[in-house]
Amino acid sequence: MNNEALRIEDLHLSFQGLAGTKFSMPRSLSFFDKTRDNDREIISGANLVLQRGETLCIGGPSGQGKSALLRVIAGIARPSAGKLYYFGEHIPPERQTALEIAKRQVGLVFQNGALISNLRVRDNIALPLRYHKKGTAQEIEEKINMAMDLMRVRDFANFFPHQLSVGMQKRVAIARSWAMDPELLLMDEPTAGLDNYNRRNLLPLIDNMRTLFKTSIIIITHDLMIAKELGCNLCFLYQKKLTEPHPFDYWLHANNDISKELFRDLRTSG
């Protein structure tokens, strides 16, 4: 059996490929003149291999296109060139859509959670299960309860999103994605906006998905310590390409431009 969850070969992405949905244009890229720079490449020749059950963090300076890359993997944005393989299967450009990718059990957790404001927590988690008819009513109910237990939000099952803290909203968003049994879960800045308490509580819950369910996970983050705390590899979208993945300590002590720029404060505090 092919042990790869994801393979990206020579991926290119221009602003033109980001057109389509309100989630397509990351805020960090919105300052560009899209009329003038429509053909400008954000990503130029990225390559990546993620193994089944592996967690990988992708960092890099703001505005480099990290979130845009996640949208490409999820099928929301269209690459201008390159090949993507999901669990050993090549998906050609004409089939590179959000629905096709979701069918391959790829889930996406947006940075803002994207919860439905007029649905309670339980119904937010149930929505994709019911829409895709993922089981009987009883099976869906059991799945909802499992997801809430995994992310420790069952006590808030009847709350609306506006009644939840930012940290709790993120847990609910992750529970909703996990309920769909993703084999590959894409997470955009899961710790952004969290205080230290909520951040410390969230990371073990994310790691549980890897250890208990062998979920492959890609995390886009500015919080580089996540890689150290989860014990996973870290790579960077830098100068329009993805670096080779390495452990946190490699980057912390490496003598290269990325380490000097992004690990300066961590080296000083260490």
C-alpha positions in Angstrom: 0.0 0.0 0.0 1.2 3.5 -0.8 2.2 5.1 2.5 2.0 8.7 1.3 -0.9 10.9 2.4 0.0 13.7 0.1 2.5 14.4 -2.7 3.0 17.8 -4.3 5.2 18.1 -7.4 6.4 21.4 -8.9 3.3 23.3 -7.8 2.9 26.8 -9.2 0.1 29.3 -8.0 -0.7 32.7 -9.3 -3.3 35.2 -8.1 -5.6 34.1 -10.9 -5.9 30.7 -9.2 -7.2 32.3 -6.0 -10.4 33.5 -7.6 -13.6 31.7 -6.6 -14.8 31.9 -3.0 -14.7 34.4 -0.2 -12.2 32.1 1.5 -9.8 32.1 -1.5 -7.8 35.3 -0.9 -5.9 35.2 2.3 -5.9 38.5 4.1 -2.1 38.7 4.1 -2.1 38.7 0.3 -5.0 41.2 -0.1 -2.7 44.3 -0.3 -1.5 43.3 -3.8 -3.1 44.9 -6.9 -4.8 41.8 -8.3 -5.6 43.5 -11.6 -1.9 44.3 -12.2 -0.5 41.2 -10.5 -3.1 38.6 -11.7 -0.5 36.4 -13.3 2.1 37.0 -10.6 3.2 33.8 -9.0 2.7 33.4 -5.2 4.2 29.9 -5.2 6.8 28.9 -7.8 7.8 25.2 -7.9 6.8 23.8 -4.5 7.4 20.1 -3.7 6.2 18.2 -0.6 5.7 14.6 0.6 3.6 13.8 3.7 3.4 10.3 5.0 0.3 8.7 6.4 -0.1 9.5 10.1 2.5 12.3 9.9 2.1 15.8 11.3 3.8 18.6 9.5 4.0 22.3 10.3 4.5 24.9 7.6 5.8 28.3 8.6 7.2 31.4 7.0 6.9 35.1 6.9 3.5 36.8 6.5 2.3 37.2 3.0 4.2 34.3 1.5 1.1 32.3 0.6 0.9 29.7 3.3 -2.8 29.8 3.6 -3.1 29.9 -0.2 -1.2 26.7 -0.4 -3.6 25.1 2.1 -6.5 26.2 -0.1 -4.9 24.6 -3.1 -4.5 21.3 -1.3 -8.1 21.5 -0.2 -9.3 22.1 -3.8 -10.6 25.6 -3.2 -7.8 27.4 -5.2 -6.6 26.1 -8.5 -2.8 25.8 -9.2 -1.5 27.1 -12.5 0.9 24.1 -12.8 2.0 21.0 -10.9 0.7 17.7 -9.8 -1.1 16.7 -6.6 -1.4 13.1 -5.3 -3.8 12.1 -2.5 -3.0 8.7 -0.9 -1.2 7.7 -4.1 -3.9 8.9 -6.5 -3.2 11.7 -8.9 -6.0 14.2 -9.2 -5.8 16.0 -12.6 -6.4 19.8 -12.8 -10.0 19.4 -14.2 -11.0 17.4 -11.2 -9.1 19.5 -8.6 -12.3 20.8 -6.8 -13.2 21.0 -3.2 -15.8 18.3 -3.6 -13.5 15.9 -5.3 -10.8 16.4 -2.6 -13.3 16.1 0.2 -14.4 12.7 -1.2 -10.8 11.6 -0.5 -11.4 12.4 3.2 -9.4 15.6 3.2 -10.7 18.1 5.8 -10.0 21.8 6.2 -10.2 23.9 9.4 -10.2 27.6 8.6 -8.4 30.1 10.8 -11.7 31.8 11.8 -13.5 28.5 12.4 -16.2 29.3 9.8 -18.9 28.1 12.2 -22.6 28.8 11.2 -23.7 31.6 13.6 -27.4 30.5 14.0 -26.6 26.8 14.6 -25.8 25.4 18.0 -22.5 23.5 18.6 -24.1 20.1 18.1 -25.8 21.2 14.9 -22.6 22.8 13.5 -20.8 19.5 13.9 -23.8 17.6 12.5 -24.2 19.8 9.4 -21.6 18.1 7.0 -22.6 14.6 8.3 -26.2 15.2 7.5 -25.5 16.9 4.2 -23.4 14.0 3.0 -25.7 11.4 4.6 -22.8 9.9 6.6 -24.8 7.2 8.3 -28.2 6.7 10.0 -29.6 9.3 12.4 -28.3 7.2 15.3 -24.8 6.8 13.7 -24.6 10.5 13.1 -25.6 11.2 16.7 -22.8 8.8 17.9 -20.3 10.5 15.7 -21.2 14.0 16.9 -20.8 12.8 20.6 -17.4 11.2 19.8 -16.2 14.4 18.1 -17.4 16.6 21.0 -15.7 14.2 23.5 -12.4 14.2 21.5 -12.3 18.0 21.5 -13.8 18.3 25.0 -16.8 20.5 24.0 -19.7 18.3 25.0 -20.6 20.6 27.8 -21.2 23.4 25.2 -23.3 21.3 22.8 -26.3 23.6 23.0 -24.4 26.9 22.8 -24.3 29.2 19.8 -20.9 30.2 18.4 -21.2 33.8 19.8 -21.5 32.3 23.3 -18.1 30.6 23.0 -14.6 31.8 23.5 -12.2 31.9 20.5 -10.5 28.8 21.8 -13.7 26.9 22.1 -14.8 28.0 18.6 -11.6 26.5 17.3 -12.2 23.2 19.1 -15.7 23.0 17.6 -14.4 23.7 14.1 -11.9 20.9 14.5 -14.5 18.6 15.9 -16.7 19.3 12.9 -13.9 18.4 10.5 -12.9 15.3 12.5 -16.5 14.0 12.5 -16.1 13.5 8.7 -13.3 11.0 9.3 -10.6 12.9 7.5 -7.5 10.9 6.7 -5.7 14.2 6.0 -6.6 17.3 8.0 -5.5 20.8 7.0 -5.4 23.4 9.7 -4.9 27.1 9.2 -3.3 28.9 12.2 -5.1 26.8 14.9 -3.5 28.7 17.8 -4.0 32.2 16.4 -5.7 34.5 18.8 -5.5 32.0 21.7 -4.1 32.8 25.2 -1.5 30.5 26.7 -4.1 28.5 28.6 -6.3 27.7 25.6 -3.2 27.1 23.4 -1.8 24.6 25.9 -5.2 22.8 26.1 -5.6 22.7 22.3 -2.3 21.1 21.2 -2.8 17.8 23.1 -6.2 17.5 21.5 -4.8 17.9 18.1 -2.1 15.4 18.8 -4.7 12.9 20.0 -6.0 12.7 16.4 -2.5 11.6 15.2 -1.9 9.1 18.0 -5.4 7.6 18.3 -6.6 7.8 14.7 -3.4 8.0 12.6 -4.7 11.2 11.0 -2.2 13.0 8.7 -2.1 16.6 9.6 -0.7 19.8 8.0 -0.6 22.9 10.2 0.0 26.4 8.8 1.3 28.4 11.6 3.3 31.4 12.8 3.6 29.7 16.2 6.8 27.7 15.5 6.8 26.2 19.0 3.9 24.0 17.9 6.4 21.8 15.9 8.6 21.4 19.0 5.6 20.6 21.3 4.0 18.1 18.9 7.4 16.6 18.0 6.8 17.0 14.3 8.8 18.3 11.3 8.7 21.9 10.2 9.2 23.4 6.8 8.9 26.9 5.4 7.3 28.5 2.4 10.2 30.9 1.6 10.9 32.7 -1.6 8.0 31.0 -3.2 9.2 27.5 -2.5 8.9 24.9 0.2 12.0 24.0 2.1 12.9 20.4 3.1 11.2 19.5 6.4 13.3 19.2 9.5 12.7 18.9 13.3 12.4 22.1 15.3 15.9 21.9 16.8 17.5 21.7 13.4 16.0 25.0 12.4 16.7 26.5 15.8 20.5 25.9 15.4 20.9 26.0 11.6 23.1 28.7 10.0 20.7 29.8 7.2 18.7 32.9 6.4 15.4 31.3 7.6 16.7 30.4 11.0 18.4 33.7 11.5 15.3 35.6 10.6 12.5 33.5 12.2 14.3 32.0 15.2 16.2 35.1 16.3 13.9 35.6 19.3 13.8 31.9 20.2 17.6 31.7 20.2 17.8 34.8 22.4 15.3 33.5 24.9 17.0 30.1 25.0 
